[in-house]
Each structure stands twice: as structure tokens, then as C-alpha cells.
Amino acid sequence: MLYQAYELQRASLAPFRLMATNALSILDLPFNPLRETKLGRAAIAALDSFEHTTRAFGKPIFGHRETEINGEMVAVHEQIVMVKPWCDLLNFRRATDRPKDRKVLMVAPMSGHFATLLRGTVEAFLPDHDVYITDWRDARQMPLLGPDFDLADYVDYLVEFIRFLGPDTHVIAVCQPSVPVMAAVALMNAGEIDAAPVSMTLIGGPIDTREGPTAVNAFAKSHDLDWFRHKVIHAVPFGNPGFMRRVYPGFLQLAGFLAMNMDKHVEAHWQMYQHLVDGDGEPLAAKRRFYDEYRSVMDMPADYYLQTIEAVFLEHSLPRGIYRHRGERVDPGAITRTAIQTIEGERDDISGIGQTKAAHTLTPNLAADRHVHYEQPGVGHYGLFNGRRFNADVAPRIKAFIRDQRI
């Protein structure tokens, strides 16, 4: 009933949002005498803040229309190159001929946010790489009679995408997909090594959550799988294409993320209110862009979510050597072709220090010069794949690593 209660609350706020929007349209008119008064600015800021915090955010767009290559602006076209029931493989095709640019598959997390969370990651690689990304579907949009999706399907999708793109592919996994990416790469190295990717970069991923445990890990360990199954799995409410499908709702994931740093988020929203009152458009726009993306969430299929909790956080299946994919044991030690780079953030409170680096311990048969690890000072989880420090420090290291690898 929790999901239904959440939808009812959203519906009950709709008339008040409409009233706030109408009031804003009147108060913000250029000839309104109250518009530039202290009281008027405060009223506009309050109404605008209410409208924004109660808004339902849908799936954002990537919005990449052009990129700069060698000082010239080049058009970019978003193209779906493979369609799967639960995912589209997107290519950001540049209107230029650059056959020597390395092919990069970015595996976006299916962890509550849309693939557009990696908008900045994609943007950083567009000038000098042929970029593809996994665009996962929102489970609330998937009809109940359609196919289900679990962790094994996730791994199968990745293997199929890598085969489609070819053995000259470089894979980048951000956070959650690090485990299924490593599983897919291990299976390909063991069974079809000539099709395995040249390299994989794992960014802030939970390869071994026994290392550097965070509040996320502690919460998962404090509950058994039945608790998750009965407390956080809900049926999609009536009125959605996925009516009655069992999901882990995106709003619960968002609530969990917000609760981890509630003081910081409250302060950020207070600052946005102050920016509105003071007319500080630039810092307001930057914060709004972040929260527009941060609050755009998707539901996850129940089987996939529960299997991920069990394998990654409760059983630590991959580092313990007991991870199985459709009955076959996944052995990271089979990785001998695919170079590995791991990247961690000093202040990462989601995937702690050491969790991603553990990938190197699990791959003893990979040549020593094909292992690279980097810890980025002064950044948290999101700073590892977006923002100023990513563009200045992290992205250049990933590009250099990719450039140095050969089949």
C-alpha cells in the first residue's frame, strides 16, 4: 500500500501546485508593482520552491546536440543501435569521420536513476571517443505480461552488447554495474576470449562490500533478504503501464539517498530559496540542474533488485568465488585479456575505499602492467563521474588508460 499512498499524496498536491503556478504567473509579471519588493520576491521564491519540490520529474533527455573537436563544433545525433525489452543501446553519433577514436561502452547503473545521470560523463568523452551507453527502462512502464528481468539477464545483455560492438570495445561501468560488468567480462574471457573487450574501467563500484563498509553496506547487512522482499518491494499502482508488476520503487531509493545526507540537502534547498529571493540566477540554475536530475527516478524490477542485494551486499558472491551465472561459476581469475582500471573517491559514502580496488586481487592471472588503480582526492561518489574534478582529473586518466591498451 505504500506505493499507492505515495501516488495518492502526489495527486492530492496537484491542485496546490496548480494554484502556486497560477500565482507565480501573476506575481512574476513585469508590471506587477509587488514584483521587486522584498515581500514580492519572498512570495515568488516560496511559491517557486513549493512548485519545484512537489513536481513529478519524468525521464530527462541527454540533450547532446554538438561537441567540440579540434576547435570546431561537430553535430551529435543520438541513435538507438540495439533494442532489448529492458534496455536500448544508444550511440552518440558524431557528424565526422574519426575511425581511430576508441569505442567506449558506458554501462549506466540501474539503481534508481536514469542513464542521463551520466550526461556529463558522456559529454567528456564525445570529443575523442565513439560513445555508446545502456539506457535502461523504468519498470513502472513495463507491462506485467511482458518479460521479467533479473541479474542474469543484466549480464546477458552486457555480453550481447559487447559482442555487437566488437572486441575493440572499452567498457566503463559506473557504480552498481561494476559487478555484472566484471561477471560478463570474466565469462567472455573464459569462454570466448577473442570477443572480450580490450579494457574495463570500474568507477566507484561495489566489487567487495566487505572493504571500507559505508552506511549503505551497514543498512543492507542489518536486514535479511526476506525483510527487503516484504518491506521495499511493491506493486506498481493502477494507471501505469506496469500496473501490478513487482518493483523496488524509485522514490524509496531517492528517499534513502536523501536521508544519508539530509542536512546537506536541506541546506541546498534553503540556498536555492535565498538565490530566488536575491535574484542570483547562475548558482540557482546550477543547483536546480543537479536536483532536476537527482530527483528523476525510475523503478527497478523486483527480481533484479533482490538478487543484487543478495549477491553484492549479503553473500559477497563475486569476491568469495561463489557467484554463478545460469549455473556456471563466474571466475574473475579467467580474465587475462581485458585490462582493468579501478577508480575510487576519497569521500565516497556509497562505495567505500577498497571496494572497487578489490577487482585487482580477484584477477591474479592478468598481466601486472594491465592493472591500474587511482584514488581521486576530495570527491564523493558523484564527483567520480560528473563535475569539475571529474573533467579535470578523472576523465583524462580514463582516456589515457584506454589509449594505452592494445588487443
C-alpha positions as a Markdown table, in Angstrom:
| # | Residue | x | y | z |
|---|---|---|---|---|
| 1 | Met | 0.0 | 0.0 | 0.0 |
| 2 | Leu | 3.0 | 2.3 | 0.4 |
| 3 | Tyr | 3.3 | 2.9 | -3.4 |
| 4 | Gln | -0.5 | 3.7 | -3.6 |
| 5 | Ala | -0.2 | 6.1 | -0.7 |
| 6 | Tyr | 2.7 | 7.9 | -2.4 |
| 7 | Glu | 0.7 | 8.2 | -5.6 |
| 8 | Leu | -2.3 | 9.5 | -3.6 |
| 9 | Gln | -0.1 | 12.1 | -1.9 |
| 10 | Arg | 1.2 | 13.3 | -5.3 |
| 11 | Ala | -2.4 | 13.5 | -6.6 |
| 12 | Ser | -3.6 | 15.4 | -3.6 |
| 13 | Leu | -0.8 | 18.0 | -4.0 |
| 14 | Ala | -1.6 | 18.6 | -7.7 |
| 15 | Pro | -4.3 | 21.3 | -7.1 |
| 16 | Phe | -1.9 | 23.2 | -4.8 |
| 17 | Arg | 0.8 | 23.1 | -7.4 |
| 18 | Leu | -1.6 | 24.4 | -10.0 |
| 19 | Met | -2.5 | 27.3 | -7.6 |
| 20 | Ala | 1.2 | 28.0 | -7.0 |
| 21 | Thr | 1.9 | 28.1 | -10.7 |
| 22 | Asn | -1.0 | 30.4 | -11.4 |
| 23 | Ala | 0.0 | 32.7 | -8.5 |
| 24 | Leu | 3.6 | 32.8 | -9.8 |
| 25 | Ser | 2.4 | 33.8 | -13.3 |
| 26 | Ile | 0.7 | 36.8 | -11.8 |
| 27 | Leu | 3.3 | 37.8 | -9.3 |
| 28 | Asp | 6.1 | 37.5 | -11.8 |
| 29 | Leu | 4.6 | 39.8 | -14.4 |
| 30 | Pro | 6.9 | 42.7 | -15.3 |
| 31 | Phe | 4.4 | 45.4 | -14.5 |
| 32 | Asn | 3.3 | 43.9 | -11.1 |
| 33 | Pro | 4.2 | 46.6 | -8.5 |
| 34 | Leu | 4.9 | 43.9 | -5.9 |
| 35 | Arg | 7.4 | 42.0 | -8.1 |
| 36 | Glu | 10.5 | 43.8 | -7.0 |
| 37 | Thr | 9.6 | 44.4 | -3.4 |
| 38 | Lys | 11.0 | 42.4 | -0.5 |
| 39 | Leu | 7.7 | 40.8 | 0.2 |
| 40 | Gly | 7.0 | 40.1 | -3.5 |
| 41 | Arg | 10.4 | 38.4 | -4.0 |
| 42 | Ala | 9.9 | 36.3 | -0.9 |
| 43 | Ala | 6.4 | 35.2 | -2.1 |
| 44 | Ile | 7.7 | 34.4 | -5.5 |
| 45 | Ala | 10.6 | 32.4 | -4.0 |
| 46 | Ala | 8.3 | 30.5 | -1.7 |
| 47 | Leu | 5.8 | 29.6 | -4.4 |
| 48 | Asp | 8.6 | 28.6 | -6.8 |
| 49 | Ser | 10.3 | 26.4 | -4.2 |
| 50 | Phe | 7.0 | 24.7 | -3.4 |
| 51 | Glu | 6.2 | 24.1 | -7.1 |
| 52 | His | 9.7 | 22.7 | -7.7 |
| 53 | Thr | 9.9 | 20.4 | -4.6 |
| 54 | Thr | 6.4 | 18.9 | -5.3 |
| 55 | Arg | 7.0 | 18.4 | -9.0 |
| 56 | Ala | 7.0 | 14.9 | -10.5 |
| 57 | Phe | 10.1 | 14.5 | -12.7 |
| 58 | Gly | 10.0 | 12.3 | -15.7 |
| 59 | Lys | 12.8 | 10.8 | -17.7 |
| 60 | Pro | 15.3 | 13.6 | -18.7 |
| 61 | Ile | 17.0 | 13.8 | -22.1 |
| 62 | Phe | 20.7 | 13.7 | -22.7 |
| 63 | Gly | 20.5 | 16.8 | -24.9 |
| 64 | His | 23.8 | 16.4 | -26.6 |
| 65 | Arg | 23.5 | 18.2 | -29.9 |
| 66 | Glu | 27.1 | 19.1 | -30.6 |
| 67 | Thr | 30.7 | 18.6 | -29.3 |
| 68 | Glu | 33.9 | 20.5 | -29.9 |
| 69 | Ile | 36.6 | 18.5 | -31.9 |
| 70 | Asn | 39.9 | 20.3 | -32.7 |
| 71 | Gly | 38.4 | 23.7 | -32.2 |
| 72 | Glu | 35.3 | 23.1 | -34.4 |
| 73 | Met | 31.7 | 22.3 | -33.3 |
| 74 | Val | 30.5 | 19.0 | -34.7 |
| 75 | Ala | 26.9 | 17.9 | -34.6 |
| 76 | Val | 25.9 | 14.9 | -32.5 |
| 77 | His | 22.9 | 12.6 | -33.2 |
| 78 | Glu | 21.5 | 10.2 | -30.6 |
| 79 | Gln | 20.8 | 6.9 | -32.2 |
| 80 | Ile | 19.4 | 3.6 | -30.9 |
| 81 | Val | 21.6 | 0.8 | -32.4 |
| 82 | Met | 20.1 | -2.1 | -30.5 |
| 83 | Val | 16.7 | -2.6 | -28.8 |
| 84 | Lys | 16.2 | -5.1 | -26.0 |
| 85 | Pro | 13.0 | -5.5 | -23.9 |
| 86 | Trp | 14.6 | -3.7 | -20.9 |
| 87 | Cys | 17.3 | -1.6 | -22.5 |
| 88 | Asp | 18.2 | 0.5 | -25.5 |
| 89 | Leu | 21.8 | 0.6 | -26.6 |
| 90 | Leu | 22.4 | 4.3 | -27.6 |
| 91 | Asn | 25.1 | 5.7 | -29.7 |
| 92 | Phe | 26.0 | 9.4 | -29.8 |
| 93 | Arg | 27.0 | 9.6 | -33.4 |
| 94 | Arg | 29.2 | 12.5 | -34.4 |
| 95 | Ala | 28.9 | 14.0 | -37.8 |
| 96 | Thr | 32.6 | 13.5 | -38.6 |
| 97 | Asp | 34.8 | 10.6 | -39.8 |
| 98 | Arg | 37.2 | 9.6 | -37.0 |
| 99 | Pro | 37.9 | 5.9 | -37.4 |
| 100 | Lys | 40.8 | 5.9 | -35.0 |
| 101 | Asp | 38.7 | 7.0 | -32.0 |
| 102 | Arg | 38.3 | 4.2 | -29.5 |
| 103 | Lys | 34.9 | 2.7 | -29.0 |
| 104 | Val | 33.5 | 3.1 | -25.4 |
| 105 | Leu | 30.5 | 1.3 | -23.9 |
| 106 | Met | 29.3 | 3.2 | -20.8 |
| 107 | Val | 27.2 | 0.9 | -18.6 |
| 108 | Ala | 24.8 | 3.2 | -16.7 |
| 109 | Pro | 23.6 | 2.0 | -13.3 |
| 110 | Met | 20.2 | 0.5 | -12.9 |
| 111 | Ser | 19.9 | 1.8 | -9.4 |
| 112 | Gly | 17.0 | 4.2 | -9.3 |
| 113 | His | 18.3 | 7.0 | -11.6 |
| 114 | Phe | 18.1 | 7.1 | -15.4 |
| 115 | Ala | 21.1 | 6.8 | -17.6 |
| 116 | Thr | 21.0 | 10.5 | -18.1 |
| 117 | Leu | 22.8 | 10.7 | -14.7 |
| 118 | Leu | 25.9 | 10.1 | -16.8 |
| 119 | Arg | 25.1 | 13.1 | -19.1 |
| 120 | Gly | 28.4 | 14.8 | -18.0 |
| 121 | Thr | 30.3 | 11.6 | -18.4 |
| 122 | Val | 29.2 | 11.2 | -21.9 |
| 123 | Glu | 29.9 | 14.8 | -22.7 |
| 124 | Ala | 33.5 | 14.5 | -21.5 |
| 125 | Phe | 34.2 | 11.6 | -23.9 |
| 126 | Leu | 32.4 | 12.8 | -27.0 |
| 127 | Pro | 35.3 | 14.8 | -28.5 |
| 128 | Asp | 37.6 | 11.9 | -28.8 |
| 129 | His | 35.6 | 8.6 | -28.4 |
| 130 | Asp | 32.8 | 6.8 | -30.1 |
| 131 | Val | 30.4 | 6.6 | -27.2 |
| 132 | Tyr | 27.6 | 4.1 | -26.5 |
| 133 | Ile | 25.5 | 3.8 | -23.4 |
| 134 | Thr | 23.0 | 1.4 | -21.8 |
| 135 | Asp | 19.6 | 3.2 | -21.5 |
| 136 | Trp | 17.7 | 1.0 | -19.0 |
| 137 | Arg | 13.9 | 1.1 | -18.9 |
| 138 | Asp | 11.7 | 2.2 | -16.0 |
| 139 | Ala | 10.0 | -0.9 | -14.5 |
| 140 | Arg | 6.8 | 1.0 | -13.9 |
| 141 | Gln | 6.5 | 1.4 | -17.7 |
| 142 | Met | 6.9 | -2.3 | -18.4 |
| 143 | Pro | 3.6 | -4.2 | -18.7 |
| 144 | Leu | 3.1 | -7.1 | -16.3 |
| 145 | Leu | 2.7 | -9.6 | -19.2 |
| 146 | Gly | 6.0 | -8.6 | -20.7 |
| 147 | Pro | 9.3 | -10.3 | -20.0 |
| 148 | Asp | 10.8 | -10.2 | -16.5 |
| 149 | Phe | 14.3 | -9.0 | -15.8 |
| 150 | Asp | 16.9 | -10.2 | -13.2 |
| 151 | Leu | 20.6 | -10.0 | -12.6 |
| 152 | Ala | 21.3 | -12.9 | -15.0 |
| 153 | Asp | 19.5 | -11.0 | -17.8 |
| 154 | Tyr | 21.6 | -8.0 | -17.0 |
| 155 | Val | 24.8 | -9.9 | -17.5 |
| 156 | Asp | 23.4 | -11.5 | -20.7 |
| 157 | Tyr | 22.6 | -8.0 | -22.0 |
| 158 | Leu | 26.1 | -6.8 | -21.4 |
| 159 | Val | 27.7 | -9.8 | -23.2 |
| 160 | Glu | 25.4 | -9.2 | -26.1 |
| 161 | Phe | 26.2 | -5.5 | -26.3 |
| 162 | Ile | 29.9 | -6.2 | -26.2 |
| 163 | Arg | 29.6 | -8.9 | -28.9 |
| 164 | Phe | 27.6 | -6.4 | -31.0 |
| 165 | Leu | 30.2 | -3.6 | -30.6 |
| 166 | Gly | 33.2 | -5.9 | -31.3 |
| 167 | Pro | 36.4 | -6.9 | -29.4 |
| 168 | Asp | 37.9 | -3.4 | -29.8 |
| 169 | Thr | 35.5 | -2.1 | -27.2 |
| 170 | His | 36.4 | -0.4 | -23.9 |
| 171 | Val | 33.8 | -0.7 | -21.1 |
| 172 | Ile | 33.2 | 1.9 | -18.4 |
| 173 | Ala | 31.0 | 0.8 | -15.5 |
| 174 | Val | 29.8 | 3.5 | -13.0 |
| 175 | Cys | 28.9 | 2.2 | -9.5 |
| 176 | Gln | 26.3 | -0.6 | -9.4 |
| 177 | Pro | 27.1 | -2.3 | -12.8 |
| 178 | Ser | 30.7 | -2.9 | -11.8 |
| 179 | Val | 29.7 | -6.4 | -10.5 |
| 180 | Pro | 27.7 | -7.6 | -13.5 |
| 181 | Val | 30.3 | -6.0 | -15.9 |
| 182 | Met | 33.1 | -7.9 | -14.2 |
| 183 | Ala | 31.0 | -11.1 | -14.3 |
| 184 | Ala | 30.3 | -10.6 | -18.1 |
| 185 | Val | 33.9 | -9.9 | -18.8 |
| 186 | Ala | 35.0 | -12.9 | -16.8 |
| 187 | Leu | 32.6 | -15.2 | -18.7 |
| 188 | Met | 33.8 | -13.8 | -22.0 |
| 189 | Asn | 37.5 | -14.2 | -21.1 |
| 190 | Ala | 36.8 | -17.8 | -20.1 |
| 191 | Gly | 34.6 | -18.9 | -23.0 |
| 192 | Glu | 35.1 | -16.5 | -25.9 |
| 193 | Ile | 38.3 | -14.6 | -25.2 |
| 194 | Asp | 38.6 | -13.2 | -28.7 |
| 195 | Ala | 35.3 | -11.4 | -28.2 |
| 196 | Ala | 36.2 | -10.0 | -24.8 |
| 197 | Pro | 36.7 | -6.2 | -24.5 |
| 198 | Val | 40.1 | -4.6 | -24.5 |
| 199 | Ser | 39.6 | -2.9 | -21.2 |
| 200 | Met | 37.1 | -2.2 | -18.4 |
| 201 | Thr | 37.1 | 0.8 | -16.1 |
| 202 | Leu | 35.2 | 0.3 | -12.8 |
| 203 | Ile | 34.2 | 3.6 | -11.1 |
| 204 | Gly | 33.1 | 3.6 | -7.5 |
| 205 | Gly | 31.7 | 0.0 | -7.8 |
| 206 | Pro | 30.8 | -2.5 | -5.0 |
| 207 | Ile | 33.0 | -5.3 | -6.1 |
| 208 | Asp | 33.7 | -6.4 | -2.5 |
| 209 | Thr | 31.5 | -4.6 | 0.0 |
| 210 | Arg | 33.3 | -6.1 | 3.0 |
| 211 | Glu | 36.0 | -3.5 | 2.2 |
| 212 | Gly | 35.6 | 0.0 | 3.5 |
| 213 | Pro | 31.9 | -0.5 | 4.6 |
| 214 | Thr | 29.6 | 2.5 | 4.3 |
| 215 | Ala | 26.2 | 3.3 | 5.7 |
| 216 | Val | 24.7 | 1.7 | 2.6 |
| 217 | Asn | 26.5 | -1.6 | 3.3 |
| 218 | Ala | 25.7 | -1.5 | 7.0 |
| 219 | Phe | 22.0 | -1.0 | 6.3 |
| 220 | Ala | 22.0 | -3.9 | 3.8 |
| 221 | Lys | 23.8 | -6.2 | 6.3 |
| 222 | Ser | 21.4 | -5.3 | 9.1 |
| 223 | His | 18.4 | -6.9 | 7.3 |
| 224 | Asp | 17.9 | -10.3 | 5.7 |
| 225 | Leu | 16.6 | -10.8 | 2.2 |
| 226 | Asp | 13.1 | -11.5 | 3.4 |
| 227 | Trp | 13.0 | -8.1 | 5.0 |
| 228 | Phe | 13.8 | -6.4 | 1.7 |
| 229 | Arg | 11.3 | -8.7 | -0.1 |
| 230 | His | 8.4 | -7.8 | 2.3 |
| 231 | Lys | 9.3 | -4.1 | 3.1 |
| 232 | Val | 10.5 | -2.4 | 0.0 |
| 233 | Ile | 9.0 | -4.4 | -2.9 |
| 234 | His | 5.7 | -3.1 | -4.0 |
| 235 | Ala | 3.2 | -3.5 | -6.9 |
| 236 | Val | 3.0 | -0.7 | -9.5 |
| 237 | Pro | -0.3 | 1.2 | -8.9 |
| 238 | Phe | -3.2 | 1.4 | -11.3 |
| 239 | Gly | -2.8 | 3.9 | -14.0 |
| 240 | Asn | 0.7 | 3.0 | -15.0 |
| 241 | Pro | 1.7 | 0.6 | -17.9 |
| 242 | Gly | 3.4 | -1.6 | -15.4 |
| 243 | Phe | 0.3 | -2.0 | -13.2 |
| 244 | Met | 0.7 | -4.9 | -10.7 |
| 245 | Arg | 4.4 | -5.5 | -11.7 |
| 246 | Arg | 6.5 | -6.1 | -8.5 |
| 247 | Val | 9.2 | -3.4 | -8.3 |
| 248 | Tyr | 11.5 | -1.5 | -6.0 |
| 249 | Pro | 10.1 | 2.0 | -6.3 |
| 250 | Gly | 12.5 | 4.8 | -7.3 |
| 251 | Phe | 11.0 | 7.1 | -4.7 |
| 252 | Leu | 12.2 | 4.8 | -2.0 |
| 253 | Gln | 15.7 | 4.8 | -3.4 |
| 254 | Leu | 15.7 | 8.6 | -3.6 |
| 255 | Ala | 14.4 | 8.8 | 0.0 |
| 256 | Gly | 17.3 | 6.6 | 1.1 |
| 257 | Phe | 19.9 | 8.8 | -0.7 |
| 258 | Leu | 18.4 | 11.9 | 0.7 |
| 259 | Ala | 18.3 | 10.5 | 4.2 |
| 260 | Met | 22.1 | 9.7 | 4.0 |
| 261 | Asn | 22.9 | 13.5 | 3.8 |
| 262 | Met | 19.7 | 15.2 | 4.9 |
| 263 | Asp | 21.4 | 18.2 | 6.4 |
| 264 | Lys | 23.3 | 18.9 | 3.2 |
| 265 | His | 20.1 | 18.6 | 1.1 |
| 266 | Val | 18.1 | 20.8 | 3.4 |
| 267 | Glu | 20.9 | 23.4 | 3.3 |
| 268 | Ala | 21.0 | 23.2 | -0.5 |
| 269 | His | 17.2 | 23.8 | -0.8 |
| 270 | Trp | 17.5 | 26.8 | 1.6 |
| 271 | Gln | 20.2 | 28.2 | -0.5 |
| 272 | Met | 18.0 | 27.8 | -3.6 |
| 273 | Tyr | 15.3 | 29.7 | -1.8 |
| 274 | Gln | 17.8 | 32.5 | -1.0 |
| 275 | His | 19.1 | 32.6 | -4.6 |
| 276 | Leu | 15.5 | 33.1 | -5.7 |
| 277 | Val | 14.9 | 36.0 | -3.2 |
| 278 | Asp | 18.2 | 37.6 | -4.2 |
| 279 | Gly | 17.9 | 37.0 | -7.9 |
| 280 | Asp | 21.1 | 35.0 | -8.1 |
| 281 | Gly | 20.3 | 33.2 | -11.3 |
| 282 | Glu | 23.6 | 31.4 | -12.0 |
| 283 | Pro | 24.1 | 29.5 | -8.8 |
| 284 | Leu | 20.4 | 28.8 | -8.6 |
| 285 | Ala | 20.4 | 27.3 | -12.1 |
| 286 | Ala | 23.4 | 25.0 | -11.3 |
| 287 | Lys | 21.7 | 23.6 | -8.1 |
| 288 | Arg | 18.4 | 23.2 | -10.0 |
| 289 | Arg | 20.0 | 21.2 | -12.8 |
| 290 | Phe | 21.5 | 18.9 | -10.2 |
| 291 | Tyr | 18.2 | 18.3 | -8.3 |
| 292 | Asp | 16.2 | 18.0 | -11.5 |
| 293 | Glu | 18.4 | 15.1 | -12.4 |
| 294 | Tyr | 18.8 | 13.7 | -8.9 |
| 295 | Arg | 15.0 | 13.6 | -8.3 |
| 296 | Ser | 14.3 | 11.9 | -11.7 |
| 297 | Val | 14.0 | 8.3 | -10.6 |
| 298 | Met | 12.9 | 5.0 | -12.1 |
| 299 | Asp | 11.6 | 1.8 | -10.6 |
| 300 | Met | 13.7 | -1.4 | -10.6 |
| 301 | Pro | 12.3 | -4.9 | -11.3 |
| 302 | Ala | 12.0 | -6.8 | -8.1 |
| 303 | Asp | 13.9 | -9.9 | -9.1 |
| 304 | Tyr | 16.9 | -7.9 | -10.3 |
| 305 | Tyr | 16.9 | -5.7 | -7.1 |
| 306 | Leu | 16.7 | -8.6 | -4.7 |
| 307 | Gln | 19.3 | -10.7 | -6.5 |
| 308 | Thr | 21.7 | -7.7 | -6.4 |
| 309 | Ile | 21.1 | -7.2 | -2.7 |
| 310 | Glu | 21.8 | -10.9 | -2.1 |
| 311 | Ala | 24.8 | -11.3 | -4.3 |
| 312 | Val | 26.6 | -8.0 | -3.7 |
| 313 | Phe | 25.7 | -7.0 | -0.1 |
| 314 | Leu | 24.7 | -10.1 | 1.7 |
| 315 | Glu | 26.6 | -13.0 | 0.2 |
| 316 | His | 29.6 | -11.1 | -1.4 |
| 317 | Ser | 29.4 | -13.8 | -4.1 |
| 318 | Leu | 31.9 | -12.5 | -6.6 |
| 319 | Pro | 34.9 | -11.9 | -4.2 |
| 320 | Arg | 34.1 | -15.2 | -2.4 |
| 321 | Gly | 34.2 | -17.1 | -5.7 |
| 322 | Ile | 30.6 | -18.4 | -5.4 |
| 323 | Tyr | 28.9 | -16.2 | -8.0 |
| 324 | Arg | 27.1 | -18.3 | -10.5 |
| 325 | His | 25.5 | -17.2 | -13.8 |
| 326 | Arg | 22.8 | -19.6 | -15.1 |
| 327 | Gly | 24.5 | -22.4 | -13.3 |
| 328 | Glu | 28.1 | -21.6 | -14.4 |
| 329 | Arg | 30.6 | -20.3 | -11.8 |
| 330 | Val | 32.0 | -17.0 | -12.6 |
| 331 | Asp | 35.8 | -16.9 | -12.2 |
| 332 | Pro | 37.3 | -13.4 | -12.3 |
| 333 | Gly | 40.7 | -15.2 | -12.4 |
| 334 | Ala | 39.9 | -16.2 | -16.0 |
| 335 | Ile | 40.4 | -12.6 | -17.1 |
| 336 | Thr | 43.7 | -12.5 | -19.0 |
| 337 | Arg | 42.8 | -10.3 | -22.0 |
| 338 | Thr | 40.8 | -7.4 | -20.6 |
| 339 | Ala | 42.9 | -4.7 | -18.8 |
| 340 | Ile | 41.3 | -3.3 | -15.6 |
| 341 | Gln | 41.3 | 0.2 | -14.2 |
| 342 | Thr | 39.6 | 0.9 | -10.9 |
| 343 | Ile | 38.7 | 4.4 | -9.6 |
| 344 | Glu | 37.6 | 5.4 | -6.1 |
| 345 | Gly | 36.8 | 8.6 | -4.4 |
| 346 | Glu | 38.3 | 9.7 | -1.1 |
| 347 | Arg | 34.9 | 10.9 | 0.2 |
| 348 | Asp | 32.7 | 8.2 | -1.4 |
| 349 | Asp | 30.0 | 7.4 | 1.1 |
| 350 | Ile | 28.3 | 4.9 | -1.2 |
| 351 | Ser | 31.1 | 2.6 | -2.3 |
| 352 | Gly | 33.8 | 2.9 | 0.3 |
| 353 | Ile | 37.6 | 2.9 | -0.3 |
| 354 | Gly | 38.8 | -0.6 | -1.2 |
| 355 | Gln | 35.6 | -1.9 | -2.6 |
| 356 | Thr | 36.4 | -1.3 | -6.3 |
| 357 | Lys | 40.1 | -1.8 | -5.9 |
| 358 | Ala | 39.3 | -5.4 | -4.9 |
| 359 | Ala | 38.9 | -6.2 | -8.6 |
| 360 | His | 42.6 | -6.4 | -8.9 |
| 361 | Thr | 43.0 | -9.0 | -6.2 |
| 362 | Leu | 40.4 | -11.2 | -8.0 |
| 363 | Thr | 42.3 | -11.2 | -11.3 |
| 364 | Pro | 45.8 | -12.6 | -10.5 |
| 365 | Asn | 46.3 | -14.0 | -14.0 |
| 366 | Leu | 46.1 | -10.7 | -15.7 |
| 367 | Ala | 49.5 | -9.2 | -16.5 |
| 368 | Ala | 50.7 | -6.7 | -13.9 |
| 369 | Asp | 51.0 | -3.9 | -16.4 |
| 370 | Arg | 47.3 | -4.2 | -17.3 |
| 371 | His | 46.2 | -3.3 | -13.7 |
| 372 | Val | 45.7 | 0.4 | -12.9 |
| 373 | His | 44.2 | 1.9 | -9.7 |
| 374 | Tyr | 43.5 | 5.6 | -8.9 |
| 375 | Glu | 42.0 | 7.2 | -5.9 |
| 376 | Gln | 40.7 | 10.7 | -6.5 |
| 377 | Pro | 41.3 | 13.1 | -3.6 |
| 378 | Gly | 38.5 | 15.3 | -2.3 |
| 379 | Val | 35.5 | 13.9 | -4.1 |
| 380 | Gly | 32.5 | 11.9 | -3.1 |
| 381 | His | 30.5 | 9.3 | -5.2 |
| 382 | Tyr | 29.0 | 11.6 | -7.8 |
| 383 | Gly | 32.2 | 13.6 | -8.2 |
| 384 | Leu | 33.8 | 10.4 | -9.7 |
| 385 | Phe | 31.8 | 10.7 | -12.9 |
| 386 | Asn | 30.5 | 14.3 | -13.1 |
| 387 | Gly | 31.6 | 17.8 | -12.4 |
| 388 | Arg | 34.8 | 19.8 | -12.3 |
| 389 | Arg | 37.1 | 17.3 | -10.7 |
| 390 | Phe | 35.9 | 14.5 | -13.0 |
| 391 | Asn | 36.6 | 16.6 | -16.1 |
| 392 | Ala | 40.0 | 17.8 | -14.8 |
| 393 | Asp | 41.4 | 14.7 | -13.1 |
| 394 | Val | 39.3 | 11.5 | -13.6 |
| 395 | Ala | 38.3 | 11.6 | -17.3 |
| 396 | Pro | 41.8 | 12.3 | -18.6 |
| 397 | Arg | 43.1 | 9.3 | -16.6 |
| 398 | Ile | 40.4 | 7.0 | -18.1 |
| 399 | Lys | 41.2 | 8.3 | -21.6 |
| 400 | Ala | 44.9 | 7.8 | -21.1 |
| 401 | Phe | 44.3 | 4.2 | -19.8 |
| 402 | Ile | 42.1 | 3.4 | -22.8 |
| 403 | Arg | 44.7 | 4.9 | -25.2 |
| 404 | Asp | 47.4 | 2.8 | -23.7 |
| 405 | Gln | 45.6 | -0.5 | -24.2 |
| 406 | Arg | 46.0 | -2.8 | -27.2 |
| 407 | Ile | 44.4 | -6.0 | -28.2 |
